[in-house]
């Protein structure tokens, strides 16, 4: 069966943006993202369409499995889908 490639769960950019929204929903997690990625708030805002920035968000989740699993659950996808999106960005 062919799937709609525009579907958010198959669009790596949409998945990464959803993951970013989840990360930013918790101030401690958001601060950790900025500290570990070296991004600041302006770079993050300016990079919302940049595959490298979005990939960094997914890499951030990949580095801490509990966050990866929780983000995937919140987004209604499997953790493997987030990691596949990271590879495609």
Secondary structure in CASP SS format (residue, H / E / C, confidence):
PFRMAT SS
TARGET T0000
AUTHOR 0000-0000-0000
METHOD secondary structure of the structure
MODEL  1
X C 1.00
X C 1.00
X C 1.00
X C 1.00
X C 1.00
X C 1.00
X C 1.00
X C 1.00
X C 1.00
X C 1.00
X C 1.00
X H 1.00
X H 1.00
X H 1.00
X H 1.00
X H 1.00
X H 1.00
X H 1.00
X H 1.00
X H 1.00
X H 1.00
X H 1.00
X H 1.00
X H 1.00
X C 1.00
X C 1.00
X H 1.00
X H 1.00
X H 1.00
X H 1.00
X H 1.00
X H 1.00
X H 1.00
X H 1.00
X H 1.00
X H 1.00
X H 1.00
X C 1.00
X C 1.00
X C 1.00
X H 1.00
X H 1.00
X H 1.00
X H 1.00
X H 1.00
X H 1.00
X C 1.00
X C 1.00
X C 1.00
X C 1.00
X H 1.00
X H 1.00
X H 1.00
X H 1.00
X H 1.00
X H 1.00
X H 1.00
X H 1.00
X H 1.00
X H 1.00
X H 1.00
X H 1.00
X C 1.00
X C 1.00
X H 1.00
X H 1.00
X H 1.00
X H 1.00
X H 1.00
X H 1.00
X H 1.00
X H 1.00
X H 1.00
X H 1.00
X H 1.00
X C 1.00
X C 1.00
X C 1.00
X H 1.00
X H 1.00
X H 1.00
X H 1.00
X H 1.00
X H 1.00
X H 1.00
X H 1.00
X H 1.00
X H 1.00
X C 1.00
END
